[in-house]
Each structure stands twice: as structure tokens, then as C-alpha cells.
Amino acid sequence: MIKMKLKECAGKNTHKKVLDLMKTKKRGRVLDIAAGYGNISLQLKRMGFDVTAADINPNLFKPKNIECIKVDANKKLPFGPESFDYVVSVETVEHLKNPWFFIDEIHRILKEKGTCIITSPNVETLQNRLFYLLKGKFNWFHTEEALEDHKTPIFSWIFRYMVKEKFLIKKETFNAGEVIGFLPRIGIEIRLPIKGGNLFGEIRIIEMVKK
């Protein structure tokens, strides 16, 4: 059997880290929101989860054995209360105009003690702090083109405030060390040989449980 290889629209190792967290979970119903090309959805289905995929552009979604429904994560999600055991949201929240509402909706559609795994670019790295000091902007959000796509930088302190009444944060990790441009005019980059941490982790990965 040929295994489908799908493009991962996320920072390096982010999908692997998310899937590693899900491997240990009791099988159940999971929503992959902003599913993109469908890599996370496909891997979760292979693990034995009952997968529902959703994306603003379902035409991008490749797996033929999983339905992907059109969903705008800025709006009320088209699912009833306590519909899912798990919600996976990979690099979605920073694209939204109102991430607070999105968190409320995830809480609404999760079952009691349900788990959400959510990821977002880490704007608190040392590189980002220096970038902001010098230019008043963050990497991922520093050009007009980037802001068309990335609308809301997510800080750890404000995220914790957003979720504190609704979720218990169980684990926080990072995909890998941060990527830093080196001789950017000729397109050379280096990745810090550091596993992560708030000052050097490129993508923040949070696992949280519904209160």
C-alpha cells in the first residue's frame, strides 16, 4: 500500500509533535480545524480516531476517505455542544480576527474533560524581542503581506488569561529551535541547535483540558 505524503503547512516538526501527543490518547472523535492539505487528519485517522476535518478552503484537502467541510473559524462553529473528545488546531489562532471567540467555541464543542492541542508562532523569542526593539514589529507579522494572513500575535501571558476560566493547560512545548535569517539577501537561514524554550522555540504547542 502506498502511503500518501502531504504537505505540512506548519513549522518544522510541529505536526510530529502534535501527533506524538495524540498517540497516547484514548481513541475518540476529533476535530482538525484549519486542516489544510489534510496531513494531520490523515495521520489521526490511521491511528484510529474518528476524524472530522474543517477548513476555510476545503478544496485544498487531499485525503479522499475523510470529508472536509467548509468552516470559517472566525465565526460560530457549525457543531453542537460537546460534540468532540478532541480538537486539534495547528497554526490557526494567529490568523483570526477574534481568537477569544475561537477559544470560546472550542470550549463549547468539546466534551467534558475534552482535550485541545493548539499551536501558534512564538512571538516571545529572543530574536522577536530584538526585532521589536529595533523595528517595533514581530517576525511573522512585520510586513503588509504577512499581516494579510497573520492578524493576531499570541503572547503566552495573554493566552493563559484567555483560557484560564475554561481550560487547564496540561503541557507546553515547542517544535524546534528558532530559524534565523543569515545573509537573507541570498536566502540562507540557520536553525538554532536548541530544542526550544520560550526564548528560542519557534512554534508554541499547548495541550489543554476543558474544565
C-alpha positions, 0 to 999 in steps of 0.5 A, a space after each residue: 500500500 502506498 502511503 500518501 505524503 502531504 504537505 505540512 503547512 506548519 513549522 518544522 516538526 510541529 505536526 510530529 509533535 502534535 501527533 506524538 501527543 495524540 498517540 497516547 490518547 484514548 481513541 475518540 472523535 476529533 476535530 482538525 480545524 484549519 486542516 489544510 492539505 489534510 496531513 494531520 487528519 490523515 495521520 489521526 485517522 490511521 491511528 484510529 480516531 474518528 476524524 472530522 476535518 474543517 477548513 476555510 478552503 476545503 478544496 485544498 484537502 487531499 485525503 479522499 476517505 475523510 470529508 472536509 467541510 467548509 468552516 470559517 473559524 472566525 465565526 460560530 462553529 457549525 457543531 453542537 455542544 460537546 460534540 468532540 473528545 478532541 480538537 486539534 488546531 495547528 497554526 490557526 489562532 494567529 490568523 483570526 480576527 477574534 481568537 477569544 471567540 475561537 477559544 470560546 467555541 472550542 470550549 463549547 464543542 468539546 466534551 467534558 474533560 475534552 482535550 485541545 492541542 493548539 499551536 501558534 508562532 512564538 512571538 516571545 523569542 529572543 530574536 522577536 524581542 530584538 526585532 521589536 526593539 529595533 523595528 517595533 514589529 514581530 517576525 511573522 507579522 512585520 510586513 503588509 503581506 504577512 499581516 494579510 494572513 497573520 492578524 493576531 500575535 499570541 503572547 503566552 501571558 495573554 493566552 493563559 488569561 484567555 483560557 484560564 476560566 475554561 481550560 487547564 493547560 496540561 503541557 507546553 512545548 515547542 517544535 524546534 529551535 528558532 530559524 534565523 535569517 543569515 545573509 537573507 539577501 541570498 536566502 540562507 537561514 540557520 536553525 538554532 541547535 536548541 530544542 526550544 524554550 520560550 526564548 528560542 522555540 519557534 512554534 508554541 504547542 499547548 495541550 489543554 483540558 476543558 474544565 
